[in-house]
Amino acid sequence: MVNLRAILKHPEDLYPLVKLKLAARQAEKQIPAEPHWAFCYSMLHKVSRSFALVIQQLDTDLRDAVCIFYLVLRALDTVEDDTSIASEVKVPILKAFHSHIYNSEWHFSCGTKDYKVLMDEFHHVSVAFLELGKGYQEAIENITMRMGEGMAKFICKEVETVDDYDEYCHYVAGLVGLGLSKLFHASGKEDLQSDSISNSMGLFLQKTNIIRDYLEDINEIPKSRMFWPREIWSKYANKLEDLKYEENSVKSVHCLNDMVTNALTHVEDCLNYMVALRDPAIFRFCAIPQIMAIGTLALCYNNIQVFRGVVKMRRGLTAKVIDRTKTMSDVYGAFYDFSLMLKSKVDDVDPNARKTKENLEKILKLCRESGALGQRNSYIIRSKPQYNATMIAAIFIIIAILLAYLSTTRPTYMCKNGFSRQPIVVNHIR
């Protein structure tokens, strides 16, 4: 549902929001007719949020491979995330998961809501996996095996040092970067990028999620799941959960800023990765999440709300990022703007202020030296909007038309050859 208050505050968000809604609706209409592929793409829309739209813009073979890669790793992550599973049960499943994807009868009940459906009906993912090209299958199996081993290791191991933190993030996200690089190469559309910068692409996203999700993870039932390294948080608190209490607010924010400063060290590698991409769809697929990450860090930095609730980019700004990210100039511009926003929040009394500013200045320098900043319009730093009755009336009319359209259109399902068929009932989606 469109947030009217947010639209009135940011009327320039309306157009990209409408485009995003219509594009998402169109993507949902193009679900393949074959039952196993219908399940996979339907599930992708349920568990991957905004990434599903970007994934579906890839060419068919690569799109299918990335879809299955995502669902396999999402299922693996569901096993790791379920704190109700005993370690002696969980560890063998994680280690053997790469073999289960070849078994079209295997499933394991865990997780909640849509994630439980994914696990209960995982055989559909396996059937689709077995239809992929051999190069895609080998890449997915290899990454799944390495990720499962790494996750199993950290079931029995705490994140003590920053090196542990980097190792954990490598297993759960850096390997995703390596796997995607292999899939892009297997498609023939990209050169194979180095493991180092592929790893950084994943680490930057994962560290952003770990920072943003502090409160959700610390309150996890029946057992909290935390990956903030003791080497960092022990400088500010005796126990990690102490950071959520109001009396520790100053120390909590200093710890948060320390974590953000650490995450910023990966930005240079990420920019170098993206500048080497040639295929426009692959570029957008990679660039949009990276911009979302730097934007989220800019919001989280020096923000006590990280320890009180949910901090995330407003939907309208997310829609702008998806709509406007088309070239490397857009990426440099977004990283420049968000880095400036973050820099404006640095307080010199913060114990990490000097290091934070150094990391930010490196990013700003890279963006300036790209020569691309003059080729785009900033969508982050802007003047206060001016309202009038005509504008407000137009906003309400457009929203009403959009809602009416979305409520009356019906999906059509696509065969793998691209021809449309009448809608089918996907009984296994609850």
C-alpha positions as CSV (number, residue, x, y, z in Angstrom):
1,M,0.0,0.0,0.0
2,V,1.2,3.5,-0.9
3,N,2.1,5.5,2.2
4,L,0.3,8.8,1.7
5,R,2.2,10.6,4.4
6,A,5.5,9.7,2.8
7,I,4.3,10.7,-0.7
8,L,3.2,14.1,0.6
9,K,6.6,14.6,2.2
10,H,8.4,13.3,-0.9
11,P,6.1,13.9,-3.9
12,E,9.0,13.2,-6.2
13,D,8.9,9.6,-5.1
14,L,5.5,9.0,-6.6
15,Y,6.6,8.4,-10.3
16,P,9.3,5.8,-9.5
17,L,6.9,4.1,-7.0
18,V,4.2,3.8,-9.6
19,K,6.8,2.4,-12.1
20,L,8.0,-0.1,-9.6
21,K,4.5,-1.3,-8.7
22,L,3.7,-1.8,-12.4
23,A,7.0,-3.5,-13.1
24,A,6.5,-5.8,-10.2
25,R,3.0,-6.6,-11.3
26,Q,4.3,-7.4,-14.8
27,A,7.0,-9.6,-13.4
28,E,4.4,-11.6,-11.4
29,K,2.4,-12.1,-14.6
30,Q,5.3,-13.8,-16.3
31,I,5.6,-16.8,-14.0
32,P,6.4,-20.0,-16.1
33,A,3.7,-22.5,-16.6
34,E,5.7,-25.6,-15.7
35,P,4.8,-26.5,-12.1
36,H,8.4,-26.7,-10.7
37,W,9.4,-23.4,-12.4
38,A,6.1,-21.8,-11.3
39,F,6.9,-22.7,-7.7
40,C,10.4,-21.4,-8.0
41,Y,9.5,-18.0,-9.4
42,S,6.4,-17.6,-7.2
43,M,8.6,-18.4,-4.2
44,L,11.3,-16.0,-5.4
45,H,8.7,-13.1,-5.3
46,K,7.8,-14.2,-1.7
47,V,11.2,-14.5,-0.2
48,S,13.5,-12.2,-2.1
49,R,11.6,-8.9,-1.7
50,S,12.9,-6.2,-4.1
51,F,15.6,-8.5,-5.7
52,A,13.0,-10.6,-7.5
53,L,12.3,-7.8,-10.0
54,V,16.0,-7.3,-10.8
55,I,16.6,-11.0,-11.1
56,Q,13.8,-11.3,-13.7
57,Q,15.4,-8.7,-15.9
58,L,18.3,-11.1,-16.7
59,D,18.3,-13.1,-19.9
60,T,16.4,-16.4,-19.6
61,D,19.2,-19.0,-19.0
62,L,21.1,-16.8,-16.5
63,R,17.8,-15.7,-14.9
64,D,16.9,-19.3,-14.2
65,A,20.3,-20.1,-12.8
66,V,20.3,-17.1,-10.5
67,C,16.8,-17.9,-9.4
68,I,17.7,-21.4,-8.4
69,F,21.0,-20.3,-6.9
70,Y,19.1,-17.8,-4.7
71,L,16.5,-20.3,-3.6
72,V,19.1,-23.0,-2.8
73,L,21.0,-20.6,-0.6
74,R,17.8,-19.2,0.9
75,A,16.9,-22.8,1.9
76,L,20.4,-23.4,3.3
77,D,20.1,-20.1,5.2
78,T,16.7,-21.1,6.6
79,V,18.2,-24.2,8.1
80,E,21.0,-22.1,9.7
81,D,18.6,-19.5,10.9
82,D,16.2,-21.9,12.6
83,T,17.4,-21.7,16.3
84,S,14.9,-24.5,17.3
85,I,16.9,-27.1,15.4
86,A,19.5,-28.9,17.7
87,S,23.1,-28.5,16.6
88,E,23.6,-32.2,16.2
89,V,20.7,-32.3,13.7
90,K,21.6,-29.0,12.0
91,V,25.3,-29.5,11.3
92,P,25.0,-32.7,9.2
93,I,22.2,-31.1,7.1
94,L,24.3,-28.0,6.4
95,K,27.3,-30.1,5.4
96,A,25.3,-32.4,3.1
97,F,23.0,-29.8,1.6
98,H,25.0,-29.6,-1.7
99,S,24.1,-33.3,-2.3
100,H,20.4,-32.8,-1.5
101,I,19.9,-30.5,-4.5
102,Y,20.4,-33.5,-6.8
103,N,17.6,-35.4,-5.0
104,S,14.2,-34.5,-6.3
105,E,12.5,-36.2,-3.4
106,W,14.4,-34.5,-0.5
107,H,12.8,-31.9,1.8
108,F,13.3,-30.9,5.4
109,S,10.6,-29.1,7.5
110,C,11.9,-26.0,9.2
111,G,11.6,-22.2,9.2
112,T,8.3,-20.2,9.3
113,K,5.8,-18.8,6.8
114,D,7.0,-18.7,3.2
115,Y,10.4,-20.1,4.2
116,K,8.6,-23.2,5.6
117,V,6.8,-23.6,2.3
118,L,10.1,-23.4,0.5
119,M,11.6,-26.2,2.7
120,D,8.5,-28.4,2.6
121,E,8.3,-28.2,-1.2
122,F,12.1,-28.1,-1.9
123,H,11.8,-30.9,-4.4
124,H,10.5,-28.4,-7.0
125,V,13.8,-26.5,-6.6
126,S,15.7,-29.7,-7.1
127,V,13.8,-30.6,-10.3
128,A,14.4,-27.1,-11.7
129,F,18.1,-27.3,-10.7
130,L,18.5,-30.5,-12.7
131,E,17.3,-28.7,-15.8
132,L,20.1,-26.1,-15.7
133,G,23.2,-26.3,-17.8
134,K,26.1,-28.3,-16.3
135,G,28.3,-25.2,-15.8
136,Y,25.6,-23.6,-13.8
137,Q,25.0,-26.8,-11.8
138,E,28.7,-27.2,-10.9
139,A,29.0,-23.5,-9.8
140,I,25.9,-23.8,-7.6
141,E,26.9,-27.1,-6.0
142,N,30.4,-25.9,-5.3
143,I,29.3,-22.7,-3.5
144,T,26.5,-24.6,-1.6
145,M,29.1,-27.1,-0.4
146,R,31.5,-24.4,0.8
147,M,28.8,-22.3,2.4
148,G,27.3,-25.3,4.2
149,E,30.7,-26.2,5.7
150,G,31.3,-22.7,6.8
151,M,27.9,-22.3,8.4
152,A,28.4,-25.6,10.2
153,K,31.7,-24.3,11.5
154,F,30.1,-21.2,13.0
155,I,27.2,-23.2,14.6
156,C,29.9,-24.3,17.1
157,K,32.1,-21.2,17.0
158,E,31.5,-17.7,18.3
159,V,32.5,-14.6,16.3
160,E,35.3,-13.4,18.5
161,T,37.7,-11.4,16.3
162,V,37.3,-9.2,13.3
163,D,39.0,-11.9,11.3
164,D,36.2,-14.3,12.5
165,Y,33.7,-11.8,11.4
166,D,35.2,-11.6,8.0
167,E,35.4,-15.3,7.8
168,Y,31.7,-15.8,8.8
169,C,30.6,-13.1,6.3
170,H,32.7,-14.8,3.6
171,Y,30.9,-18.1,4.1
172,V,27.4,-16.7,4.2
173,A,27.7,-13.9,1.6
174,G,31.2,-13.6,0.1
175,L,30.7,-17.0,-1.4
176,V,27.5,-15.7,-3.0
177,G,29.6,-13.1,-4.7
178,L,32.0,-15.8,-5.9
179,G,29.1,-17.9,-7.1
180,L,27.5,-15.1,-9.0
181,S,30.7,-14.3,-10.7
182,K,31.0,-17.9,-11.8
183,L,27.4,-17.9,-13.1
184,F,28.0,-14.6,-15.0
185,H,31.1,-16.1,-16.6
186,A,29.3,-19.4,-17.4
187,S,26.7,-17.4,-19.3
188,G,29.4,-16.0,-21.6
189,K,28.4,-12.4,-20.8
190,E,31.2,-11.4,-18.4
191,D,34.8,-12.1,-17.7
192,L,35.5,-14.0,-14.5
193,Q,36.2,-11.4,-11.7
194,S,38.8,-12.1,-9.0
195,D,37.7,-13.9,-5.8
196,S,38.9,-11.0,-3.7
197,I,36.6,-8.3,-5.1
198,S,33.8,-10.8,-5.6
199,N,34.1,-11.6,-1.9
200,S,33.9,-7.9,-1.0
201,M,30.6,-7.5,-2.9
202,G,29.1,-10.1,-0.6
203,L,30.8,-8.8,2.6
204,F,29.6,-5.3,2.1
205,L,25.9,-6.4,1.8
206,Q,26.2,-8.9,4.7
207,K,27.8,-6.5,7.1
208,T,25.2,-3.9,6.3
209,N,22.5,-6.5,7.2
210,I,24.2,-7.6,10.4
211,I,24.4,-4.0,11.5
212,R,20.8,-3.1,10.6
213,D,19.4,-6.3,12.1
214,Y,20.9,-6.0,15.6
215,L,17.6,-5.7,17.5
216,E,15.9,-8.4,15.5
217,D,18.8,-10.9,16.0
218,I,19.3,-10.2,19.7
219,N,15.6,-10.8,20.4
220,E,15.5,-14.0,18.3
221,I,13.4,-16.7,20.0
222,P,14.2,-19.2,21.4
223,K,17.9,-18.2,21.2
224,S,19.5,-14.9,20.0
225,R,21.8,-15.0,17.0
226,M,24.5,-12.4,16.9
227,F,27.5,-11.9,14.7
228,W,28.9,-8.6,15.9
229,P,32.5,-9.5,16.7
230,R,33.5,-9.4,20.4
231,E,36.7,-7.6,19.4
232,I,34.6,-4.6,18.5
233,W,31.6,-4.7,20.9
234,S,33.7,-5.5,24.0
235,K,35.2,-2.0,23.8
236,Y,31.8,-0.6,24.6
237,A,29.9,-3.1,26.7
238,N,30.3,-6.2,29.0
239,K,27.6,-8.1,27.1
240,L,26.4,-7.6,23.6
241,E,22.7,-7.4,24.6
242,D,23.6,-4.4,26.9
243,L,23.8,-2.2,23.8
244,K,20.0,-2.3,23.5
245,Y,19.4,-0.7,26.9
246,E,18.7,3.1,27.0
247,E,21.2,3.8,29.8
248,N,24.0,2.6,27.4
249,S,22.9,4.8,24.4
250,V,26.2,6.7,24.0
251,K,28.4,3.6,24.1
252,S,25.9,1.8,21.8
253,V,26.1,4.4,19.1
254,H,29.9,4.4,19.4
255,C,29.9,0.7,18.8
256,L,27.5,1.0,15.9
257,N,29.7,3.6,14.3
258,D,32.7,1.3,14.7
259,M,30.8,-1.4,12.9
260,V,29.8,0.9,10.1
261,T,33.4,2.1,9.7
262,N,34.5,-1.5,9.3
263,A,31.9,-2.1,6.6
264,L,33.1,0.9,4.6
265,T,36.5,-0.7,4.0
266,H,34.9,-2.9,1.3
267,V,33.5,-0.1,-0.9
268,E,36.6,0.3,-3.1
269,D,36.5,-3.3,-4.1
270,C,32.8,-3.1,-4.8
271,L,33.2,-0.1,-7.1
272,N,36.0,-1.9,-8.9
273,Y,33.9,-4.9,-9.4
274,M,30.9,-3.0,-10.9
275,V,33.0,-0.8,-13.2
276,A,34.2,-4.0,-15.0
277,L,30.7,-5.3,-15.8
278,R,29.6,-5.2,-19.4
279,D,26.1,-6.6,-19.6
280,P,23.5,-3.9,-18.6
281,A,21.1,-6.3,-16.9
282,I,23.9,-8.0,-14.9
283,F,25.2,-4.5,-14.0
284,R,21.8,-3.4,-12.6
285,F,21.4,-6.7,-10.7
286,C,24.7,-6.1,-9.0
287,A,24.6,-2.3,-8.5
288,I,21.1,-1.8,-7.0
289,P,21.8,-3.9,-3.8
290,Q,25.1,-2.1,-3.4
291,I,23.5,1.3,-3.5
292,M,20.9,0.1,-1.1
293,A,23.6,-1.0,1.3
294,I,25.5,2.3,1.3
295,G,22.2,4.1,1.7
296,T,21.3,1.9,4.7
297,L,24.7,2.5,6.3
298,A,24.2,6.2,5.9
299,L,20.9,6.0,7.8
300,C,22.2,3.6,10.5
301,Y,25.3,5.6,11.3
302,N,25.1,7.5,14.6
303,N,21.4,6.4,14.8
304,I,20.3,5.1,18.2
305,Q,17.1,3.7,16.5
306,V,19.2,0.7,15.3
307,F,18.8,-0.4,18.9
308,R,15.2,0.5,19.3
309,G,13.5,-0.7,16.0
310,V,13.8,-1.0,12.3
311,V,16.0,1.5,10.3
312,K,15.7,1.2,6.5
313,M,15.4,3.4,3.4
314,R,11.9,4.7,2.6
315,R,10.2,2.8,-0.2
316,G,10.1,5.8,-2.4
317,L,13.9,6.2,-2.3
318,T,14.3,2.5,-2.9
319,A,12.0,2.9,-6.0
320,K,14.2,5.7,-7.2
321,V,17.4,3.6,-6.8
322,I,15.8,0.8,-8.9
323,D,14.4,3.2,-11.5
324,R,17.5,5.4,-11.9
325,T,20.4,2.9,-11.6
326,K,21.5,2.3,-15.2
327,T,25.1,3.2,-15.5
328,M,28.3,3.4,-13.5
329,S,27.8,7.2,-13.3
330,D,24.6,6.5,-11.3
331,V,26.6,4.3,-9.0
332,Y,29.3,6.8,-8.4
333,G,26.7,9.5,-7.9
334,A,24.8,7.5,-5.3
335,F,27.9,6.4,-3.4
336,Y,29.1,10.0,-3.4
337,D,25.8,11.4,-2.1
338,F,25.3,8.8,0.6
339,S,28.9,9.1,1.7
340,L,28.5,12.9,2.0
341,M,25.3,12.2,4.0
342,L,27.2,9.8,6.3
343,K,30.1,12.2,6.7
344,S,27.8,15.0,7.8
345,K,26.8,12.8,10.7
346,V,30.3,12.1,12.0
347,D,30.8,13.7,15.4
348,D,34.5,14.4,16.3
349,V,33.9,13.1,19.9
350,D,33.2,9.7,18.5
351,P,36.3,7.4,19.2
352,N,36.3,6.3,15.5
353,A,35.7,9.6,13.9
354,R,39.1,9.9,12.3
355,K,39.0,6.5,10.8
356,T,35.5,6.9,9.6
357,K,36.4,10.2,7.9
358,E,39.4,8.5,6.3
359,N,37.3,5.7,4.9
360,L,34.7,8.1,3.6
361,E,37.3,10.4,2.0
362,K,38.7,7.4,0.1
363,I,35.2,6.7,-1.3
364,L,34.5,10.4,-2.1
365,K,37.9,10.6,-3.9
366,L,37.2,7.5,-6.0
367,C,33.8,9.0,-7.0
368,R,35.3,12.4,-7.9
369,E,38.2,10.9,-9.9
370,S,35.7,8.8,-11.9
371,G,34.7,12.0,-13.7
372,A,31.1,10.8,-13.7
373,L,29.5,13.0,-11.0
374,G,28.4,15.7,-13.4
375,Q,26.5,13.1,-15.6
376,R,23.7,12.4,-13.1
377,N,21.1,14.2,-11.0
378,S,21.4,13.7,-7.2
379,Y,18.2,12.1,-5.9
380,I,19.3,12.2,-2.2
381,I,20.3,15.9,-1.6
382,R,17.5,18.1,-2.6
383,S,15.6,21.3,-1.6
384,K,12.4,21.1,0.4
385,P,9.4,20.4,-1.9
386,Q,6.7,23.0,-2.5
387,Y,3.1,21.8,-2.3
388,N,-0.1,23.1,-3.7
389,A,-3.7,21.8,-3.9
390,T,-3.3,20.7,-7.5
391,M,-0.2,18.6,-6.7
392,I,-1.9,17.0,-3.8
393,A,-5.1,16.2,-5.8
394,A,-3.0,14.8,-8.6
395,I,-1.2,12.5,-6.2
396,F,-4.5,11.1,-4.8
397,I,-5.9,10.6,-8.3
398,I,-2.8,8.7,-9.5
399,I,-2.8,6.5,-6.4
400,A,-6.5,5.7,-6.9
401,I,-5.9,4.8,-10.5
402,L,-2.9,2.6,-9.6
403,L,-4.8,0.7,-6.9
404,A,-7.8,0.2,-9.2
405,Y,-5.5,-1.2,-11.9
406,L,-3.6,-3.6,-9.5
407,S,-6.9,-4.9,-8.1
408,T,-8.4,-5.8,-11.5
409,T,-5.5,-7.2,-13.5
410,R,-5.0,-11.0,-13.5
411,P,-1.7,-12.8,-14.0
412,T,-0.9,-14.8,-17.1
413,Y,1.7,-17.5,-16.9
414,M,4.6,-18.0,-19.3
415,C,5.8,-21.1,-20.9
416,K,9.6,-21.6,-20.9
417,N,9.6,-20.7,-24.6
418,G,8.0,-17.3,-23.8
419,F,4.5,-17.9,-25.1
420,S,1.7,-17.1,-22.7
421,R,-0.8,-19.6,-21.4
422,Q,-4.0,-19.3,-19.3
423,P,-3.3,-19.0,-15.5
424,I,-2.7,-22.3,-13.7
425,V,-3.3,-23.0,-10.1
426,V,-0.1,-23.5,-8.1
427,N,-1.5,-25.6,-5.3
428,H,1.7,-25.8,-3.3
429,I,1.8,-22.1,-2.6
430,R,-0.2,-21.4,0.5
